[in-house]
Structure formats: C-alpha cells, structure tokens
C-alpha cells in the first residue's frame, strides 16, 4: 500500500446558479495576459450543451484520455511511435475555432468620431491578427440555452430521441457545469508530454506545468480529455490551472472557490493507494466509479496513518483528510461522482448531480400537477433523462445516479418532515431504509450542503514544503512511461 495525499475538490451542482463569478475571479488573476485571452481555466457550461471547447466530450473527435489495450492502458491520442510520426502535426488537436477567436473593439472609432448624423460604432477586431472580424462564438455562446438549435442539440451526451424532445416547452430545462482542471491521479497530460514539462506534485497531487521545460509540442492538449490545458499563442508555451497553489500554501482556497456565490465548492484532502492506479484505471467501465472510490483510503485507519507517515505524508495532511468534506461526500455518503470516469484519468474533482424538476401537466383549473404520489418514482419523470446524467457522471450506470438522487430526496423529505410536518414517520422511515441513510446522516448532509461555514467547506492543511523531496522519491506511475511518451517526472515543481 503506497499511501499518498491529494488535495481534492467537490462541486454541488444542485446549488450552482451559473453566475460565472468563479470564471471572472480566475480570469482576473491568471489569464489576463496577451496570448491568454481565450483561456478559461475555470468555465461554467450550460448543459445540455456542447461546452468549451465545442464538443470536448466527444473523444471520437479529440481522442483524449486512456483506453484499455491488453493488460494495460494506452493514451488514445498518442504513443511513442505515433508521437514521433505526428510530432509536427496532430490531427486531433482542437483549433481556435473550437474555442473562439478572441477580440476587442476599435474604441477609437467611438472616441474620435467626428460629429455626424449617424451613431458611430466600434467594429470588432481579432486580438490574434488585428484584422476586422465577425463574432461567431464566445466562451459562453450557448449560455442558458442561447442558440440551442445550433449548440445544445449537438451535445454528445444526448441520444437522437432526447434531441428531438429537448425543445418541447414542457421539457425545457438546463443546469450548470463548472469545470476546472481535475488534477487527476492518472493524468493523460503528464504521460503525453515528450519534454516532461508536466508533473504531479508529491505533497498534494496538484498537476503543474514547467514553462522552462515546455517545448510547445501540445500533446498535453490533445491527451487531456477535459481540454483543460491551453496553448499561449504569444509565448509559445502551454498553460493550465494550477489550483491556485500559492494560495493553498498560505492557507487560502483557490480564487474560484473563494469567490463562489452559490457556495457549491468544497476542498479537502483525500488519502489514496497509488499502487492501485493502473489496476483500477483499466477496470471495466461499469466498475470505474466504484474502483476509484475503493482507492480512497480511510484516514482514521491506524494502518493507513502509519503507512502515510512512512511515505512522508505530514500529519497535518492526515488530520485534514480526517475532516475533509470531500471524503464525506465521496466515500462516506457515496453522493459525489467523477465527471466522465470512462476517460480513465481518475479525476480528483467530483460532482453531486443536480436534482432536476419532473414532468407534469396543467389541469383544467390552471394548476400545475405532477402525476406521482411516490417520492422516488418521480425521478423517472425528470425533465433531463437519468440516462443523460449517467452518461456524464457514472459511465452509463443509471443505478448509481438514481442512488445519489434518492439520497438527496431523502434529505429533503427528512427536513420537510421536521419543518412542515407533512411527511409521516413511516414514510420517512421507508425512505431512509431504502437509501441506507440515518437521521443523523441526513442532518449532517443537510448542514454541510445548506449551512456550511467557510471552515466546513475548505479544510486546508498547513503547507510543508520541506517534505517535498522525500515525497517525490519513487514513481508509482512507471507504467505511464510505457503507455505514453512522457511519464511522471520525479523532480521538484517550478510552476508557471
């Protein structure tokens, strides 16, 4: 058992209001330089929708992530031989049109316009070429289903039948999906880099990119299935989310977490067994979620604590793991799920899927009614099919999604029985028995969801950089040197 510590994240999608405050906070701090105009290390997508870059979830198009090959896994985008053959041309690399061409306006046309009969206008010009351009896309072009006939209908997660029903007014619904780098346990970007510029920090698992080493091969962009590595066209270097590690080292949460209006973001430490990475990453799709959950270790287990200490994990990290809200939602309550586990990168950002409204009808007296008296069966009438959520968060396992949504409903009914008194004790007992929750757990889930303090949501350990060299010794990711063309780099990080 090779115990490692990972700073991990959890987003509660039932609370996200799509305000984009997180995106603006990140943008103002990290990507306000020339060449980074189109970069959104944090972005919020409207789902159903094609996302950013367009259709990033379609790995038939982009070839990101890993795929099983025999008794191991291989990168979909490249390997040692394809990497050399395509080193100057990558057919699956997203283009600027898949993002959007950044622009500004000729403001001088407004400020310096002579007096006249017509209102002067400022034409958009490309920030890349400086030439006049027509704006055809932006970072949130299909926000709130704007332009859905062109964009949301092409969501790779939708089946043909669901696409046809998407625009029926009684089914119309959407939710928000905030995304940052997942800082994966099995990062495809790290394994794909020929120059070894990407690496995973030993003390906290944050994936960083050394721009002194980067040679602009851009395999990291192709290999990342979430498309969270970007190319700076000005500097000729790749860049990515660094999880605001200078803030974390000083005891502060990342900027996007700190600024979140809906308080949907949680940060904590998870302990995991690095010896299981390859075995679990190549598991059958139906087992990937559970295998990743099994890899997360109990921070209260004396054996885990002892092994973590032998590996150089400071006790403050172990204490943080014991208080981690992410551990509670992911491991104890089984409510948080990884985004597209079938990409096999073992992402360390987990999501609680949204509890969407159900279908109903308008009666003759004008009242809206849902034809369902049973609580859990209403989930089958959700406006966005459960299969859609399963495609995103559980590799198609609808039962796992249903289990999470039932627990969310049980917590709601528990508080309703307490506050409104229209749920009978027998009904509540039946719901709790079916979900496996206790009244105490319902209360804890409610408080951590609806009434969390700053300290409840962000459990940050004291930074111990003096332990870094010891933690970086050894390489649990050696199989990547065979699977990809780069591999884990056992050396100190330098960051951006």
C-alpha positions as CSV (number, residue, x, y, z in Angstrom):
1,X,0.0,0.0,0.0
2,X,1.5,3.3,-1.2
3,X,-0.4,6.0,0.6
4,X,-0.4,9.4,-1.0
5,X,-2.2,12.6,-0.2
6,X,-4.3,14.6,-2.8
7,X,-6.0,18.0,-2.5
8,X,-9.4,17.2,-4.0
9,X,-12.5,19.1,-4.9
10,X,-16.2,18.6,-4.9
11,X,-18.9,20.7,-6.8
12,X,-22.5,20.5,-5.7
13,X,-24.4,21.1,-9.0
14,X,-27.8,21.4,-7.2
15,X,-26.5,24.7,-5.8
16,X,-24.8,26.3,-8.9
17,X,-26.6,29.4,-10.2
18,X,-24.4,29.9,-13.2
19,X,-23.3,33.4,-12.2
20,X,-19.7,32.9,-13.7
21,X,-18.2,34.7,-10.7
22,X,-15.7,31.9,-10.4
23,X,-14.6,32.3,-14.0
24,X,-14.1,36.0,-13.7
25,X,-12.1,35.6,-10.5
26,X,-9.8,33.1,-12.1
27,X,-9.6,35.2,-15.3
28,X,-8.6,38.4,-13.4
29,X,-5.8,36.6,-11.5
30,X,-4.3,34.2,-14.0
31,X,-5.3,34.7,-17.6
32,X,-5.3,38.4,-18.2
33,X,-2.1,38.5,-20.3
34,X,-1.6,38.6,-24.0
35,X,-2.0,35.2,-25.5
36,X,-4.3,34.0,-22.8
37,X,-7.5,35.9,-23.9
38,X,-9.3,32.7,-25.0
39,X,-8.2,30.7,-21.9
40,X,-10.7,30.0,-19.2
41,X,-9.0,27.8,-16.7
42,X,-12.4,27.9,-14.9
43,X,-15.5,27.9,-17.1
44,X,-19.2,27.3,-16.4
45,X,-21.1,25.4,-19.1
46,X,-24.9,25.2,-19.7
47,X,-26.0,21.5,-20.0
48,X,-27.4,20.2,-22.3
49,X,-24.8,22.0,-24.5
50,X,-21.7,21.4,-26.4
51,X,-19.4,23.0,-23.8
52,X,-16.0,24.7,-24.2
53,X,-14.2,23.9,-26.4
54,X,-17.0,22.8,-28.7
55,X,-17.9,19.1,-28.1
56,X,-14.9,18.5,-25.8
57,X,-16.7,15.4,-24.5
58,X,-16.6,13.7,-27.9
59,X,-13.4,11.6,-27.8
60,X,-14.1,10.1,-31.2
61,X,-13.2,13.6,-32.3
62,X,-10.5,14.6,-29.9
63,X,-9.0,11.2,-28.9
64,X,-8.3,12.3,-25.3
65,X,-7.8,10.2,-22.2
66,X,-6.9,6.5,-22.0
67,X,-8.2,3.2,-23.4
68,X,-7.5,-0.4,-22.4
69,X,-5.0,-2.3,-24.5
70,X,-4.4,-5.8,-23.5
71,X,-3.3,-5.9,-19.9
72,X,-2.6,-2.2,-19.6
73,X,-4.0,1.1,-20.8
74,X,-2.7,3.4,-23.6
75,X,-3.2,7.0,-24.5
76,X,-5.8,7.5,-27.2
77,X,-4.1,10.5,-28.7
78,X,-0.5,9.3,-28.9
79,X,2.2,6.8,-28.0
80,X,5.9,6.5,-28.6
81,X,5.6,5.7,-32.3
82,X,2.6,7.9,-33.2
83,X,4.2,10.7,-31.2
84,X,7.3,10.7,-33.4
85,X,5.2,10.4,-36.6
86,X,2.9,13.2,-35.7
87,X,5.3,15.4,-33.8
88,X,4.8,18.3,-36.2
89,X,1.1,17.7,-36.9
90,X,-1.6,16.5,-34.5
91,X,-4.9,15.7,-36.3
92,X,-7.0,15.7,-33.1
93,X,-5.7,19.0,-31.7
94,X,-8.6,21.5,-31.1
95,X,-8.3,24.6,-33.3
96,X,-9.0,28.2,-32.3
97,X,-12.4,27.8,-33.9
98,X,-13.2,25.0,-31.4
99,X,-12.7,27.6,-28.7
100,X,-13.3,31.1,-30.1
101,X,-11.1,33.8,-31.7
102,X,-10.6,36.4,-29.0
103,X,-11.5,40.0,-30.0
104,X,-11.6,43.6,-28.9
105,X,-13.2,46.7,-30.4
106,X,-11.9,49.7,-32.3
107,X,-12.8,52.1,-29.5
108,X,-11.1,55.0,-31.2
109,X,-13.8,54.8,-33.8
110,X,-16.2,55.9,-31.0
111,X,-14.0,58.3,-29.1
112,X,-12.5,60.1,-32.1
113,X,-15.6,60.0,-34.4
114,X,-16.5,63.4,-35.9
115,X,-19.9,64.9,-35.5
116,X,-22.4,63.4,-37.8
117,X,-26.0,62.3,-38.4
118,X,-25.3,58.6,-37.6
119,X,-24.3,56.9,-34.4
120,X,-20.7,55.7,-34.6
121,X,-19.9,52.1,-33.9
122,X,-16.8,50.2,-32.8
123,X,-16.0,47.3,-35.1
124,X,-14.7,44.1,-33.5
125,X,-11.0,43.2,-34.4
126,X,-9.1,40.0,-33.7
127,X,-6.7,40.0,-30.8
128,X,-4.6,37.5,-32.8
129,X,-4.4,39.0,-36.2
130,X,-5.6,42.6,-35.6
131,X,-7.9,42.4,-38.5
132,X,-11.7,43.1,-38.7
133,X,-13.8,40.0,-37.8
134,X,-17.3,38.8,-37.4
135,X,-18.0,37.4,-34.0
136,X,-19.4,33.9,-34.3
137,X,-18.6,32.3,-31.0
138,X,-17.6,33.1,-27.4
139,X,-16.7,31.3,-24.2
140,X,-20.4,31.1,-23.1
141,X,-22.0,31.4,-26.5
142,X,-24.8,28.9,-25.7
143,X,-25.2,30.1,-22.1
144,X,-28.7,29.4,-20.7
145,X,-29.6,27.6,-23.9
146,X,-29.0,30.6,-26.1
147,X,-28.6,29.3,-29.7
148,X,-29.7,25.8,-28.6
149,X,-30.8,24.8,-32.1
150,X,-27.2,25.0,-33.1
151,X,-25.3,24.1,-30.0
152,X,-27.2,22.3,-27.2
153,X,-28.9,19.9,-29.7
154,X,-25.3,18.7,-30.6
155,X,-24.5,17.7,-27.0
156,X,-22.6,14.4,-27.3
157,X,-24.4,13.0,-24.3
158,X,-27.8,13.2,-25.9
159,X,-29.4,10.4,-27.8
160,X,-31.3,11.1,-31.0
161,X,-34.7,10.7,-29.2
162,X,-33.6,13.1,-26.4
163,X,-32.5,15.6,-29.0
164,X,-36.0,15.6,-30.5
165,X,-37.6,16.1,-27.1
166,X,-35.1,18.8,-26.0
167,X,-37.1,21.7,-27.3
168,X,-40.6,20.7,-26.2
169,X,-41.5,23.5,-23.9
170,X,-42.7,21.3,-21.1
171,X,-39.3,19.5,-21.0
172,X,-37.2,22.7,-21.3
173,X,-34.6,22.7,-18.5
174,X,-30.9,23.1,-18.1
175,X,-28.3,23.1,-15.4
176,X,-24.8,24.4,-15.0
177,X,-21.5,22.5,-15.1
178,X,-18.5,24.4,-13.7
179,X,-15.2,22.9,-14.8
180,X,-11.5,23.3,-13.8
181,X,-8.5,21.0,-14.2
182,X,-9.3,17.8,-12.4
183,X,-5.7,17.3,-11.2
184,X,-6.2,13.6,-12.0
185,X,-4.5,10.6,-10.3
186,X,-3.7,9.2,-13.8
187,X,-3.2,12.4,-15.8
188,X,-3.0,11.9,-19.5
189,X,-1.4,15.3,-20.0
190,X,1.6,14.2,-17.8
191,X,2.1,10.9,-19.6
192,X,1.9,12.5,-23.1
193,X,4.4,15.3,-22.7
194,X,7.6,14.5,-24.7
195,X,9.7,17.0,-22.8
196,X,8.5,16.1,-19.3
197,X,7.2,19.6,-18.6
198,X,4.1,18.4,-16.7
199,X,4.3,16.7,-13.4
200,X,2.2,15.8,-10.4
201,X,3.4,17.3,-7.1
202,X,4.2,14.7,-4.5
203,X,2.9,16.6,-1.4
204,X,-0.6,17.4,-2.6
205,X,-1.1,15.9,-6.1
206,X,-1.5,19.2,-7.9
207,X,-0.6,18.9,-11.6
208,X,1.7,21.6,-12.8
209,X,3.4,22.6,-16.0
210,X,7.0,23.9,-16.0
211,X,7.2,26.5,-18.7
212,X,11.0,26.5,-18.6
213,X,10.8,22.9,-19.9
214,X,7.8,23.2,-22.2
215,X,8.7,23.0,-25.9
216,X,5.2,23.6,-27.3
217,X,4.6,20.1,-28.6
218,X,1.0,20.4,-27.4
219,X,0.5,16.7,-26.8
220,X,-0.9,17.7,-23.4
221,X,-3.8,19.5,-25.1
222,X,-4.6,16.5,-27.3
223,X,-4.3,14.0,-24.5
224,X,-6.4,15.8,-21.8
225,X,-9.9,14.6,-22.4
226,X,-11.3,17.6,-20.5
227,X,-9.3,20.1,-22.6
228,X,-8.0,22.0,-19.6
229,X,-4.6,22.6,-21.0
230,X,-4.2,25.6,-23.3
231,X,-1.6,26.9,-25.7
232,X,-0.4,30.5,-25.3
233,X,0.0,31.8,-28.9
234,X,2.1,34.7,-27.7
235,X,4.7,32.9,-25.6
236,X,4.6,29.6,-27.4
237,X,4.1,27.7,-24.1
238,X,1.2,25.6,-22.7
239,X,-0.6,26.7,-19.6
240,X,-3.2,25.2,-17.3
241,X,-5.0,25.6,-14.0
242,X,-2.6,25.4,-11.0
243,X,-5.3,25.2,-8.4
244,X,-4.0,28.5,-7.0
245,X,-1.3,26.6,-5.2
246,X,0.3,29.8,-3.9
247,X,-3.0,30.5,-2.1
248,X,-3.3,26.9,-0.9
249,X,0.2,27.0,0.5
250,X,-0.8,30.1,2.5
251,X,-4.0,28.5,3.9
252,X,-6.4,30.1,1.4
253,X,-8.7,28.3,-1.0
254,X,-8.3,28.8,-4.8
255,X,-9.8,32.1,-6.1
256,X,-12.7,30.3,-7.9
257,X,-13.6,28.5,-4.7
258,X,-13.3,31.6,-2.5
259,X,-15.5,33.7,-4.8
260,X,-18.3,31.2,-5.4
261,X,-21.6,32.9,-4.8
262,X,-23.6,29.7,-4.6
263,X,-21.1,28.1,-2.2
264,X,-21.1,25.0,-4.3
265,X,-17.4,24.3,-4.0
266,X,-15.7,22.2,-1.4
267,X,-12.0,21.5,-0.9
268,X,-10.3,18.8,1.2
269,X,-7.6,16.1,1.3
270,X,-8.1,12.5,0.2
271,X,-5.6,9.7,1.0
272,X,-5.3,7.1,-1.7
273,X,-3.4,4.0,-2.6
274,X,-1.1,4.8,-5.5
275,X,-0.3,1.1,-6.0
276,X,-3.8,0.7,-7.4
277,X,-3.7,3.4,-10.1
278,X,-3.0,1.2,-13.1
279,X,-5.2,-1.7,-11.9
280,X,-8.2,0.5,-11.3
281,X,-7.7,2.8,-14.3
282,X,-8.0,-0.2,-16.7
283,X,-11.1,-1.7,-15.0
284,X,-14.3,-2.3,-17.0
285,X,-16.3,0.9,-17.5
286,X,-19.1,-0.4,-15.2
287,X,-16.6,-0.7,-12.3
288,X,-14.7,2.5,-12.7
289,X,-16.6,4.7,-10.3
290,X,-16.5,2.1,-7.5
291,X,-12.9,1.2,-8.1
292,X,-11.9,4.9,-7.8
293,X,-13.9,5.1,-4.6
294,X,-12.2,2.0,-3.3
295,X,-8.8,3.5,-4.0
296,X,-9.6,6.3,-1.5
297,X,-8.4,5.2,2.0
298,X,-9.9,5.7,5.4
299,X,-7.9,8.5,7.1
300,X,-8.9,7.2,10.5
301,X,-7.5,3.7,9.9
302,X,-4.3,3.2,12.0
303,X,-2.7,1.2,9.3
304,X,-3.3,3.9,6.7
305,X,-2.0,6.6,9.1
306,X,1.2,4.6,9.8
307,X,1.8,3.9,6.1
308,X,1.2,7.5,5.2
309,X,3.7,8.6,7.9
310,X,6.3,6.2,6.4
311,X,5.7,7.8,3.0
312,X,6.4,11.2,4.3
313,X,2.9,12.5,4.4
314,X,2.8,15.1,7.2
315,X,0.4,14.5,10.0
316,X,-1.3,17.8,9.2
317,X,-2.4,16.3,5.9
318,X,-3.8,13.3,7.6
319,X,-5.7,15.5,10.0
320,X,-7.1,17.5,7.1
321,X,-8.1,14.2,5.4
322,X,-10.0,13.2,8.6
323,X,-12.0,16.4,8.5
324,X,-12.4,16.6,4.7
325,X,-15.8,17.4,3.3
326,X,-14.8,15.8,0.0
327,X,-14.2,12.5,1.8
328,X,-17.6,12.6,3.4
329,X,-19.5,13.2,0.1
330,X,-17.4,10.8,-2.0
331,X,-16.6,8.0,0.3
332,X,-18.9,8.0,3.4
333,X,-22.1,9.0,1.7
334,X,-21.4,8.0,-1.9
335,X,-23.0,11.1,-3.3
336,X,-20.2,12.7,-5.3
337,X,-19.2,11.2,-8.7
338,X,-16.3,11.9,-11.1
339,X,-17.0,13.6,-14.5
340,X,-16.7,11.1,-17.3
341,X,-14.9,8.3,-15.5
342,X,-14.7,6.4,-18.8
343,X,-11.8,8.7,-19.7
344,X,-9.8,6.7,-17.1
345,X,-7.8,9.6,-15.8
346,X,-9.2,9.1,-12.3
347,X,-10.2,12.8,-11.8
348,X,-10.0,14.3,-8.4
349,X,-12.8,16.7,-9.0
350,X,-16.2,15.2,-8.0
351,X,-19.7,16.4,-8.7
352,X,-23.1,15.9,-7.0
353,X,-25.5,15.7,-9.9
354,X,-28.5,18.1,-9.9
355,X,-31.9,17.1,-8.7
356,X,-33.8,18.4,-11.7
357,X,-37.6,19.2,-11.9
358,X,-40.0,16.5,-13.0
359,X,-42.6,16.5,-15.8
360,X,-46.2,17.3,-15.1
361,X,-49.3,18.8,-16.7
362,X,-51.6,21.8,-16.3
363,X,-55.1,20.8,-15.2
364,X,-58.3,22.4,-16.3
365,X,-58.4,24.8,-13.3
366,X,-54.9,26.0,-14.3
367,X,-52.9,24.3,-11.6
368,X,-49.7,22.5,-12.4
369,X,-49.7,18.9,-11.2
370,X,-47.1,16.1,-11.2
371,X,-48.8,12.7,-11.6
372,X,-46.9,11.0,-8.9
373,X,-47.6,10.3,-5.2
374,X,-44.5,8.3,-4.6
375,X,-41.3,10.3,-3.9
376,X,-38.6,8.1,-5.6
377,X,-40.6,7.2,-8.7
378,X,-40.8,10.9,-9.6
379,X,-37.1,10.6,-10.6
380,X,-38.2,8.6,-13.7
381,X,-40.0,11.7,-14.9
382,X,-37.1,14.2,-14.6
383,X,-37.0,16.6,-17.5
384,X,-33.4,15.6,-18.3
385,X,-33.3,11.8,-18.5
386,X,-31.4,10.0,-15.9
387,X,-29.5,8.3,-18.7
388,X,-28.1,11.7,-19.6
389,X,-26.7,12.3,-16.1
390,X,-25.4,8.7,-16.1
391,X,-23.5,9.3,-19.4
392,X,-21.8,12.3,-17.7
393,X,-21.1,11.1,-14.2
394,X,-21.2,7.3,-14.0
395,X,-20.1,5.8,-17.3
396,X,-23.7,5.0,-18.1
397,X,-24.6,3.4,-14.8
398,X,-28.1,4.8,-14.2
399,X,-28.4,2.9,-10.9
400,X,-25.6,4.9,-9.4
401,X,-27.2,8.2,-10.4
402,X,-30.5,7.1,-9.0
403,X,-28.9,6.2,-5.7
404,X,-27.4,9.7,-5.4
405,X,-30.7,11.4,-6.3
406,X,-32.7,9.2,-3.9
407,X,-30.3,10.3,-1.1
408,X,-30.8,13.9,-2.0
409,X,-34.6,13.4,-1.9
410,X,-34.4,11.6,1.4
411,X,-32.6,14.6,3.0
412,X,-35.2,17.0,1.6
413,X,-38.0,14.8,3.0
414,X,-36.2,14.5,6.3
415,X,-36.1,18.3,6.7
416,X,-39.7,18.6,5.4
417,X,-40.9,16.1,7.9
418,X,-39.1,18.2,10.6
419,X,-40.2,21.7,9.4
420,X,-43.5,21.2,7.6
421,X,-44.8,18.0,9.3
422,X,-46.5,16.6,6.1
423,X,-44.3,13.5,5.9
424,X,-45.4,10.7,8.2
425,X,-42.8,8.9,10.3
426,X,-43.5,5.6,8.4
427,X,-42.9,7.4,5.0
428,X,-39.7,8.8,6.3
429,X,-38.5,5.5,7.8
430,X,-39.2,3.8,4.4
431,X,-37.1,6.4,2.6
432,X,-34.2,6.3,5.0
433,X,-34.2,2.5,4.9
434,X,-34.2,2.4,1.1
435,X,-31.3,4.9,0.8
436,X,-29.3,3.5,3.7
437,X,-29.1,6.9,5.5
438,X,-29.7,7.5,9.1
439,X,-31.4,10.6,10.6
440,X,-28.1,11.8,11.9
441,X,-26.5,11.5,8.5
442,X,-29.4,13.4,6.9
443,X,-28.9,16.2,9.3
444,X,-25.1,16.3,8.7
445,X,-25.7,16.2,4.9
446,X,-28.2,19.0,5.2
447,X,-25.9,21.2,7.3
448,X,-22.9,20.6,5.1
449,X,-25.0,21.3,2.0
450,X,-27.2,24.2,3.1
451,X,-25.4,25.8,6.1
452,X,-21.7,25.2,5.8
453,X,-19.3,27.7,7.2
454,X,-16.1,28.7,5.4
455,X,-14.1,26.3,7.5
456,X,-16.6,23.4,6.8
457,X,-16.2,23.8,3.0
458,X,-12.5,24.4,2.9
459,X,-10.3,22.1,5.0
460,X,-6.8,23.2,4.1
461,X,-3.7,21.6,5.7
462,X,-0.6,23.6,6.7
463,X,1.9,23.6,3.9
464,X,5.1,21.6,4.5
465,X,7.4,22.1,1.5
466,X,10.3,20.6,3.4
467,X,8.7,17.2,2.9
468,X,8.6,17.5,-0.9
469,X,11.9,15.9,-1.8
470,X,11.0,12.8,0.2
471,X,7.5,12.6,-1.3
472,X,8.8,12.7,-4.8
473,X,11.1,9.7,-4.4
474,X,9.9,6.7,-6.2
475,X,7.4,6.6,-9.1
476,X,4.0,4.9,-8.7
477,X,3.3,6.0,-12.3
478,X,6.1,4.0,-14.0
479,X,3.6,2.2,-16.3
480,X,3.0,5.6,-18.0
481,X,6.4,5.7,-19.5
482,X,5.3,2.7,-21.5
483,X,1.7,3.8,-22.0
484,X,2.6,7.2,-23.2
485,X,5.7,9.1,-24.5
486,X,6.4,11.2,-21.4
487,X,5.7,9.9,-17.9
488,X,5.8,11.1,-14.4
489,X,8.7,13.4,-13.6
490,X,10.2,12.8,-10.2
491,X,11.6,16.3,-9.7
492,X,10.5,19.5,-7.8
493,X,7.9,21.7,-9.4
494,X,8.5,25.2,-10.6
495,X,5.0,26.1,-11.5
496,X,4.0,28.6,-14.2
